[in-house]
Amino acid sequence: MNIGGWPRLWFGTQLPVSRRQYAASGCGLALFKYGVEAAAIQAVTGRWLGPLDFLNPSLAARSEVLAGAPDWLGWALFAWNLPFVWIALSMSVRRASLAGVSPWTGLAVLVPIAGLVAMLALCLAPDRTPERWRPVTGVVADGDPGGSAAGALRALGAALAVGVAMLVVTVYLIATYGVALFLGTPLVMGAVAGFLFNRPLSRSRALTTGLGAVVMVAAAVIMLAFALEGLICIAMAAPIVMPLGIVGALLGKAVADATSISPGGVVPLVIALPLLAGAEHLTTRRLPEHVVLTSVDVAAPPERVWPHVVSFPDLPEPREWFFRCGIACPVRARIEGTGPGAVRHCEFTTGDFVEPITVWDEPRRLAFDVTSQPDPMRELSPWRHVHPPHLADHALTSRRGEFRLVDLGDGRTRLEGRTWYTFDMHPRAYWTLWSDMAIHAIHRRVLDHVRRLAEGAHRDAGAAADTGPAARD
């Protein structure tokens, strides 16, 4: 294949994928992807992403490398990964068909750890006859609006049935918010819709793409209408589930156009979802801790800053839109006692964080555990009470925190706030983008408030010192 043909192989769905093409593309694109990501992380954070960290499916090492990085870097890496997800899924579906197995097998590459095994198997499997992947040419049925509408409704209903069933199984029976729910379910919903919509007559890519988006929107409306989720969580999930729904629909169309699989051929794909959810539940390991660090420079010495770290009066009303929408927002802090063993109460709009003091190193460090915490948000919903299990069970759990006061030596202090937390939802690398951003915003709100209080107290003390001799004279 000449150089110009590779983009068609990667981004299209027409060409069959041989063993050699699959292996060469996988290795070459992985090296390219690693090089760009490692260079970007090195340039922004000064830390190096090692090859083993890049390949680690748990992403824990990558989280450590990105600790303290600006929020935009994580989101940029997320967007950078989307075309590679398409390439991996599209090529794996076509490669599986040419290797003599169900093309739906190719979707397994999205599953952590199992995906690497699936890729290796597809690299090693011998090629079968190319006629196993033979797409139709042209669009057959777009000129029949009635038929298209009826087909779309049938496909939409089937996809929504898959989504509702998976929500019940994963959330309410197994109690697992994992890859099967947030990656597998939108992908399979889209694939079912795209496949059924284009079988027996092929529709256009535009109509199929629109159907994939409609499936995701309809699922969101159902969750809102039945008080299963609120608008905030749905909006947070949209950047990952919407692309996967559309990708699934396009892959479903590709399979319908290029193979002779019957509509019943999607049944094993649907059955695989709850099995994956069950496997996730059984293999759940100890949750890794994530740390968020935020700092601010204060024009006051540490001894002026310390009292306002220990406790502080009411903060002003928040101006940030996300706090106004319902994300938990700090209001004030009070403390009972002094020294280790004292209990600090940080009051939020949703309740109190109870924080027993573990380190009282005045005026350098205040550290504490978190023994009780409120909900991370009040959901936006047309219903009065919306409390999905991930809120009730504290999927996001604060474990401990600290403030460090670093004396800069010129009457200024660098005030650092750290929070260690765990997040029991997958894919964790995606959800911690949101949690890190929210915790940074909470830190900034508190640190800026402490800065204003400390600088005001320092100015007042300086003014009193300046006027003291004159007053005595």
C-alpha positions in Angstrom: 0.0 0.0 0.0 1.3 3.5 -0.9 1.6 6.3 1.7 -1.6 7.9 0.5 -3.6 4.8 1.1 -2.9 4.5 4.9 -5.3 7.3 6.0 -8.1 5.5 4.1 -7.2 2.3 5.9 -7.1 4.1 9.3 -10.1 6.4 9.1 -12.4 4.6 6.6 -14.4 1.4 6.8 -14.3 0.1 3.3 -10.9 -1.6 3.1 -10.2 -5.0 4.6 -7.3 -5.1 7.1 -4.7 -7.7 6.7 -2.5 -9.1 9.5 0.5 -7.2 8.3 -1.4 -3.9 8.0 -2.9 -4.3 11.4 0.4 -5.0 13.1 2.3 -2.2 11.3 -0.4 0.3 12.0 -0.7 -0.7 15.7 3.0 -0.5 16.4 3.6 2.6 14.3 0.7 4.6 15.6 1.5 3.6 19.2 5.1 4.8 18.9 3.8 8.1 17.3 1.2 8.5 20.0 3.7 7.8 22.8 6.2 10.3 21.4 3.7 13.1 21.2 2.3 12.5 24.6 5.6 12.1 26.3 6.9 15.3 24.7 3.8 17.3 25.7 3.9 16.1 29.3 7.6 16.8 29.5 7.1 20.3 28.1 4.3 21.2 30.5 5.1 19.4 33.7 8.9 18.7 33.5 8.2 15.0 34.2 8.8 12.1 31.9 6.2 9.6 30.8 8.0 6.3 30.5 7.1 3.6 28.0 5.8 1.2 30.7 3.7 4.1 32.2 2.3 4.6 28.7 1.3 0.9 28.3 0.0 0.5 31.9 -3.7 -0.2 31.5 -4.5 1.0 35.0 -3.3 4.5 34.1 -2.2 5.0 37.7 1.4 5.9 36.7 0.2 8.4 34.2 -2.0 10.0 36.9 1.1 10.5 39.0 3.0 12.1 36.1 0.1 14.5 35.5 -0.3 15.4 39.2 -0.3 19.1 39.6 -0.5 19.7 35.8 -2.9 22.4 34.5 -6.5 21.1 33.9 -6.3 21.8 30.2 -3.5 19.3 29.7 -5.7 16.3 30.7 -8.5 17.5 28.5 -6.1 18.0 25.6 -4.9 14.4 26.0 -8.5 13.2 26.1 -9.3 14.9 22.8 -6.0 13.7 21.3 -7.0 10.1 22.1 -10.4 10.2 20.3 -9.1 9.6 16.7 -6.9 6.8 18.0 -10.0 5.1 19.5 -11.7 5.3 16.1 -8.7 3.8 14.4 -8.3 1.0 16.9 -12.0 0.0 16.8 -12.5 0.4 13.0 -9.4 -1.6 12.1 -10.1 -4.2 14.7 -13.6 -4.8 13.5 -12.4 -5.2 9.9 -9.4 -7.3 11.0 -11.6 -9.7 13.1 -13.8 -10.3 10.1 -10.9 -11.0 7.8 -9.4 -13.3 10.5 -12.5 -15.5 10.3 -14.3 -14.5 13.6 -17.2 -12.2 14.3 -16.4 -8.6 13.5 -18.0 -7.6 16.8 -15.0 -9.3 18.5 -12.9 -6.3 17.4 -14.8 -4.1 20.0 -13.0 -6.0 22.7 -9.9 -3.8 22.1 -11.5 -1.1 24.2 -11.5 -3.3 27.3 -8.5 -2.7 29.6 -5.9 -5.6 29.6 -8.3 -7.8 27.5 -7.9 -5.3 24.7 -4.1 -5.9 24.5 -4.7 -9.6 24.4 -7.3 -9.1 21.6 -4.9 -7.0 19.6 -2.2 -9.6 19.9 -4.6 -12.3 18.8 -5.7 -10.3 15.8 -2.1 -9.7 14.8 -1.3 -13.4 14.9 -4.5 -14.8 13.3 -4.0 -15.8 9.7 -6.0 -13.9 6.9 -9.1 -15.5 5.4 -10.6 -14.7 2.1 -10.9 -10.9 1.5 -14.6 -11.5 0.4 -15.5 -11.7 4.1 -15.4 -7.9 4.2 -17.1 -6.6 1.0 -18.9 -3.3 1.5 -21.8 -2.3 -0.6 -21.3 0.7 -2.9 -23.6 3.7 -2.8 -26.6 4.4 -0.6 -29.7 2.4 -1.3 -32.5 3.7 0.9 -32.2 7.4 1.6 -34.8 8.1 -1.0 -37.5 6.4 1.1 -38.2 8.7 4.1 -41.0 6.5 5.4 -38.8 3.5 5.4 -35.9 5.4 6.9 -38.1 6.7 9.7 -39.5 3.3 10.5 -36.1 1.7 10.5 -34.7 4.5 12.7 -37.5 4.0 15.2 -36.9 0.2 15.3 -33.2 0.7 15.7 -33.7 3.4 18.4 -36.0 1.2 20.4 -33.5 -1.8 20.3 -30.6 0.4 21.3 -32.5 2.0 24.2 -33.6 -1.4 25.4 -29.9 -2.4 25.6 -29.1 0.8 27.5 -31.9 0.4 30.1 -31.0 -3.2 30.7 -27.4 -2.4 31.2 -28.3 0.5 33.6 -30.4 -1.9 35.7 -27.8 -4.6 35.7 -24.7 -2.6 36.4 -26.0 0.2 38.7 -28.8 -1.5 40.6 -27.9 -5.1 40.6 -24.1 -5.3 40.5 -23.5 -1.7 41.8 -20.6 -1.1 39.4 -19.9 2.1 37.5 -17.3 0.8 35.2 -16.0 0.4 31.7 -19.0 -1.8 30.7 -21.4 1.0 31.6 -19.6 4.1 30.3 -17.6 2.7 27.4 -19.2 -0.6 26.4 -22.8 0.4 26.7 -22.8 3.6 24.5 -20.6 1.8 22.0 -22.9 -1.3 21.8 -26.1 0.9 21.8 -24.7 2.8 18.8 -23.6 -0.4 17.1 -27.0 -2.1 17.5 -28.7 1.0 16.2 -26.4 1.5 13.3 -26.5 -2.2 12.3 -30.2 -2.6 12.4 -30.8 0.8 10.7 -28.6 -0.3 7.7 -29.9 -3.8 7.4 -31.3 -4.9 5.0 -30.9 -1.5 3.1 -27.9 0.7 3.5 -28.4 4.3 4.6 -26.0 7.2 4.4 -23.2 8.0 6.9 -24.9 11.3 7.8 -28.2 9.6 8.7 -26.4 6.9 10.7 -24.3 9.5 12.5 -27.4 11.4 13.4 -29.1 8.2 14.7 -26.1 7.5 16.9 -26.4 11.0 18.5 -30.2 10.6 18.8 -29.8 7.4 20.7 -27.5 9.0 23.3 -29.8 12.1 23.7 -32.9 9.8 24.0 -31.1 7.8 26.7 -30.3 11.0 28.6 -33.9 12.1 28.4 -35.1 8.8 29.8 -32.7 9.1 32.7 -33.9 12.6 33.5 -37.6 11.8 33.0 -37.4 8.8 35.5 -35.1 10.6 38.0 -32.4 8.1 37.4 -29.7 10.8 36.9 -29.5 14.6 37.0 -28.4 17.1 34.4 -25.0 17.7 35.9 -23.9 14.0 35.7 -25.4 13.6 32.3 -23.5 16.6 31.0 -20.3 15.3 32.5 -20.7 11.9 30.8 -21.6 13.5 27.4 -18.0 14.1 26.2 -17.3 10.4 26.4 -20.6 8.7 25.7 -21.7 10.8 22.7 -18.6 10.1 20.6 -18.8 6.4 21.5 -22.4 6.3 20.5 -21.7 7.8 17.1 -18.6 5.6 16.6 -20.7 2.5 17.5 -23.4 3.5 15.0 -20.8 4.0 12.2 -19.2 0.6 13.0 -22.6 -1.0 13.0 -23.3 0.4 9.6 -19.9 -0.8 8.4 -20.7 -4.4 9.6 -24.2 -4.3 8.1 -22.8 -3.1 4.7 -19.8 -5.4 4.4 -20.9 -8.7 5.9 -23.8 -11.2 5.8 -24.4 -11.3 9.5 -28.1 -11.6 10.4 -29.8 -9.1 12.8 -29.6 -11.8 15.4 -25.9 -11.6 15.2 -25.9 -8.6 17.6 -27.2 -10.8 20.4 -23.8 -12.2 21.5 -22.5 -8.6 21.5 -25.3 -7.5 23.9 -24.9 -10.5 26.2 -21.2 -9.7 26.5 -21.9 -6.4 28.2 -23.3 -7.7 31.6 -20.6 -10.4 31.6 -18.0 -7.7 31.3 -19.7 -5.8 34.1 -19.7 -8.9 36.3 -16.0 -9.5 35.6 -15.3 -5.9 36.6 -17.1 -6.3 39.8 -15.3 -9.5 40.7 -11.8 -8.1 39.9 -12.2 -4.7 41.7 -8.9 -3.9 43.4 -7.9 -1.3 46.0 -8.6 2.2 44.8 -5.6 4.3 44.0 -5.3 7.7 45.7 -5.3 10.8 43.5 -3.8 14.1 44.8 -4.7 17.6 43.7 -2.3 20.4 44.5 -3.2 24.1 44.2 -1.1 27.1 45.4 -1.3 30.8 45.7 1.2 33.4 46.8 0.2 35.7 49.7 1.7 39.1 50.4 1.9 38.4 54.1 4.3 36.3 56.3 3.2 32.8 57.4 2.3 33.8 61.0 -0.3 36.2 59.5 -1.7 33.5 57.1 -1.9 30.7 59.6 -5.0 31.8 61.7 -7.0 32.2 58.5 -6.1 28.7 57.3 -7.2 27.1 60.6 -10.7 28.7 60.3 -12.2 31.5 58.3 -15.5 33.4 58.1 -18.1 33.2 55.4 -16.9 33.3 51.8 -18.6 35.6 49.3 -21.3 34.2 47.0 -19.7 32.1 44.2 -19.5 33.6 40.8 -18.4 30.5 39.0 -21.2 28.9 36.9 -20.5 25.3 38.1 -20.9 26.3 41.8 -24.2 28.0 40.9 -25.4 24.9 39.1 -25.0 22.7 42.2 -21.4 21.6 42.6 -20.6 21.6 46.3 -19.1 24.9 47.2 -17.1 25.9 50.4 -18.9 28.4 52.7 -16.9 28.7 55.9 -14.6 26.8 58.2 -14.5 26.5 62.0 -12.4 24.4 64.4 -13.0 22.8 67.8 -9.9 22.8 69.9 -6.2 23.3 68.9 -3.3 21.0 68.1 -3.5 17.4 66.9 -6.8 15.9 67.8 -8.7 19.1 67.2 -11.6 18.8 64.8 -12.0 21.2 61.8 -15.4 21.5 60.1 -15.3 22.8 56.6 -18.9 23.8 55.7 -20.1 23.4 52.1 -23.4 24.2 50.4 -24.2 20.4 50.6 -23.0 19.8 54.2 -19.9 19.6 56.4 -16.5 17.9 55.9 -15.4 16.6 59.3 -11.6 16.9 59.5 -9.7 15.6 62.6 -6.3 17.3 62.7 -3.3 15.0 62.4 -0.5 17.5 62.1 -0.5 21.0 63.7 2.9 22.6 62.9 2.2 26.3 63.3 2.8 28.2 61.1 4.0 25.7 58.5 1.7 22.8 58.1 -1.9 21.8 58.9 -2.9 18.2 58.0 -6.1 16.4 58.6 -8.0 13.2 57.8 -11.6 13.3 56.4 -14.0 11.2 58.4 -17.3 12.4 57.1 -18.2 14.3 53.9 -21.4 15.6 52.2 -22.6 14.9 48.7 -20.4 16.4 46.0 -23.3 18.1 44.3 -27.0 18.9 44.3 -28.3 17.6 41.0 -30.2 19.7 38.5 -33.5 17.9 37.7 -37.2 18.6 37.1 -37.7 16.3 40.1 -37.3 17.3 43.7 -35.2 14.3 44.8 -32.6 12.8 42.5 -30.0 10.8 44.4 -28.3 8.1 42.2 -26.2 5.4 43.8 -22.9 7.0 42.9 -23.8 10.0 45.1 -25.3 7.9 47.9 -22.2 5.6 48.0 -19.7 8.5 47.7 -18.0 7.3 44.5 -15.7 10.3 45.0 -14.3 10.1 48.5 -12.0 12.6 50.1 -9.4 10.8 52.3 -7.2 13.5 53.7 -5.8 17.0 53.1 -3.3 19.5 54.1 -2.2 23.1 53.9 1.5 24.0 53.7 2.8 27.5 54.3 6.1 28.1 52.6 8.0 31.2 53.8 9.3 33.0 50.7 11.7 35.1 52.8 10.4 38.6 51.8 7.3 38.9 53.8 5.4 36.6 51.4 4.0 33.1 51.8 3.3 30.4 49.3 0.1 28.8 50.5 -0.4 25.2 49.1 -3.6 23.2 49.5 -3.6 19.4 48.8 -6.5 16.9 48.7 -6.0 13.1 48.5 -9.1 11.3 47.2 -10.3 8.1 45.6 -12.8 7.7 42.7 -14.7 4.5 42.4 -15.9 4.9 38.8 -14.3 3.9 35.5 -12.7 4.8 33.2 -11.0 6.6 36.1 -8.7 8.5 33.8 -11.7 10.3 32.3 -13.7 10.9 35.5 -10.7 12.3 37.4 -10.5 15.0 34.7 -13.8 16.3 36.1 -12.9 15.7 39.8 -9.5 17.3 39.6 -11.0 20.4 37.9 -13.7 20.6 40.6 -11.2 20.2 43.5 -8.9 22.8 42.0 -11.8 25.2 41.8 -12.7 24.5 45.5 -9.0 25.0 46.5 -8.8 28.2 44.6 -11.9 29.6 46.2 -10.6 28.8 49.7 -7.0 29.8 49.1 -8.0 33.1 47.5 -10.3 33.8 50.5 -7.5 33.1 52.9 -5.1 35.3 50.9 -7.5 38.2 51.0 -8.0 37.8 54.8 -4.3 37.4 55.5 -3.2 40.4 53.3 -5.9 42.6 54.9 -4.8 41.6 58.4 -1.2 42.3 57.4 -2.0 45.7 56.0 -4.0 46.6 59.1 -1.2 45.5 61.4 1.3 47.5 59.4 -0.9 50.6 59.5 -1.4 50.2 63.2 2.4 50.0 63.7 3.0 53.1 61.6 0.4 55.2 63.5 1.4 53.9 66.9 4.3 56.3 67.7 2.4 59.3 66.4 -0.5 58.4 68.6 1.8 58.3 71.6 3.4 61.6 70.7 
